[in-house]
Amino acid sequence: MVAKKNNLNLNEKNVEELNDLLSQARKEWMDLKMQLSIGKLKDVNEPKKKRKLIAQLQTVIREKQLKEMEK
Protein backbone atom coordinates (compact mmCIF):
# COMPACT_ATOMS: atom_id res chain seq x y z
CA MET A 1 0.00 0.00 0.00
CA VAL A 2 2.85 2.37 0.80
CA ALA A 3 4.48 1.80 -2.59
CA LYS A 4 1.30 2.76 -4.40
CA LYS A 5 0.95 5.93 -2.33
CA ASN A 6 4.60 6.83 -2.98
CA ASN A 7 4.18 6.03 -6.67
CA LEU A 8 1.21 8.41 -6.90
CA ASN A 9 3.33 11.19 -5.45
CA LEU A 10 6.06 10.45 -7.99
CA ASN A 11 3.60 10.60 -10.87
CA GLU A 12 2.58 14.12 -9.83
CA LYS A 13 6.12 15.45 -10.20
CA ASN A 14 7.70 16.59 -13.45
CA VAL A 15 10.81 15.01 -14.97
CA GLU A 16 13.22 17.65 -13.64
CA GLU A 17 12.03 17.13 -10.06
CA LEU A 18 12.28 13.37 -10.50
CA ASN A 19 15.83 13.67 -11.83
CA ASP A 20 16.76 15.77 -8.79
CA LEU A 21 15.26 13.13 -6.51
CA LEU A 22 17.11 10.43 -8.42
CA SER A 23 20.50 12.08 -8.06
CA GLN A 24 19.86 12.69 -4.36
CA ALA A 25 18.78 9.07 -3.84
CA ARG A 26 21.90 7.80 -5.63
CA LYS A 27 24.14 9.91 -3.36
CA GLU A 28 22.32 8.64 -0.28
CA TRP A 29 22.62 5.05 -1.54
CA MET A 30 26.38 5.44 -1.95
CA ASP A 31 26.67 6.86 1.56
CA LEU A 32 24.63 3.96 2.92
CA LYS A 33 26.85 1.45 1.13
CA MET A 34 29.93 3.06 2.64
CA GLN A 35 28.41 3.04 6.12
CA LEU A 36 27.44 -0.61 5.69
CA SER A 37 30.96 -1.58 4.60
CA ILE A 38 32.58 0.01 7.65
CA GLY A 39 29.95 -1.30 10.03
CA LYS A 40 28.33 1.98 11.07
CA LEU A 41 24.92 1.23 9.59
CA LYS A 42 22.35 -0.06 12.09
CA ASP A 43 19.59 -0.93 9.60
CA VAL A 44 21.21 -3.22 7.04
CA ASN A 45 18.07 -3.15 4.86
CA GLU A 46 18.37 0.59 4.25
CA PRO A 47 20.54 0.32 1.08
CA LYS A 48 18.08 -2.21 -0.36
CA LYS A 49 15.17 0.19 0.26
CA LYS A 50 17.10 3.02 -1.37
CA ARG A 51 17.86 0.88 -4.45
CA LYS A 52 14.15 0.11 -4.73
CA LEU A 53 13.33 3.84 -4.62
CA ILE A 54 15.94 4.50 -7.32
CA ALA A 55 14.34 1.86 -9.54
CA GLN A 56 10.90 3.38 -8.97
CA LEU A 57 12.19 6.83 -9.89
CA GLN A 58 13.85 5.54 -13.04
CA THR A 59 10.64 3.75 -14.05
CA VAL A 60 8.46 6.83 -13.58
CA ILE A 61 10.96 9.02 -15.46
CA ARG A 62 11.01 6.58 -18.38
CA GLU A 63 7.19 6.39 -18.44
CA LYS A 64 6.97 10.16 -18.61
CA GLN A 65 9.57 10.29 -21.39
CA LEU A 66 7.62 7.74 -23.42
CA LYS A 67 4.40 9.70 -22.96
CA GLU A 68 6.16 12.81 -24.25
CA MET A 69 7.39 10.94 -27.30
CA GLU A 70 3.87 9.78 -28.12
CA LYS A 71 2.58 13.32 -28.33
C-alpha positions in Angstrom: 0.0 0.0 0.0 2.8 2.4 0.8 4.5 1.8 -2.6 1.3 2.8 -4.4 1.0 5.9 -2.3 4.6 6.8 -3.0 4.2 6.0 -6.7 1.2 8.4 -6.9 3.3 11.2 -5.4 6.1 10.5 -8.0 3.6 10.6 -10.9 2.6 14.1 -9.8 6.1 15.4 -10.2 7.7 16.6 -13.4 10.8 15.0 -15.0 13.2 17.7 -13.6 12.0 17.1 -10.1 12.3 13.4 -10.5 15.8 13.7 -11.8 16.8 15.8 -8.8 15.3 13.1 -6.5 17.1 10.4 -8.4 20.5 12.1 -8.1 19.9 12.7 -4.4 18.8 9.1 -3.8 21.9 7.8 -5.6 24.1 9.9 -3.4 22.3 8.6 -0.3 22.6 5.1 -1.5 26.4 5.4 -2.0 26.7 6.9 1.6 24.6 4.0 2.9 26.9 1.4 1.1 29.9 3.1 2.6 28.4 3.0 6.1 27.4 -0.6 5.7 31.0 -1.6 4.6 32.6 0.0 7.7 29.9 -1.3 10.0 28.3 2.0 11.1 24.9 1.2 9.6 22.4 -0.1 12.1 19.6 -0.9 9.6 21.2 -3.2 7.0 18.1 -3.1 4.9 18.4 0.6 4.2 20.5 0.3 1.1 18.1 -2.2 -0.4 15.2 0.2 0.3 17.1 3.0 -1.4 17.9 0.9 -4.4 14.1 0.1 -4.7 13.3 3.8 -4.6 15.9 4.5 -7.3 14.3 1.9 -9.5 10.9 3.4 -9.0 12.2 6.8 -9.9 13.8 5.5 -13.0 10.6 3.8 -14.1 8.5 6.8 -13.6 11.0 9.0 -15.5 11.0 6.6 -18.4 7.2 6.4 -18.4 7.0 10.2 -18.6 9.6 10.3 -21.4 7.6 7.7 -23.4 4.4 9.7 -23.0 6.2 12.8 -24.3 7.4 10.9 -27.3 3.9 9.8 -28.1 2.6 13.3 -28.3 
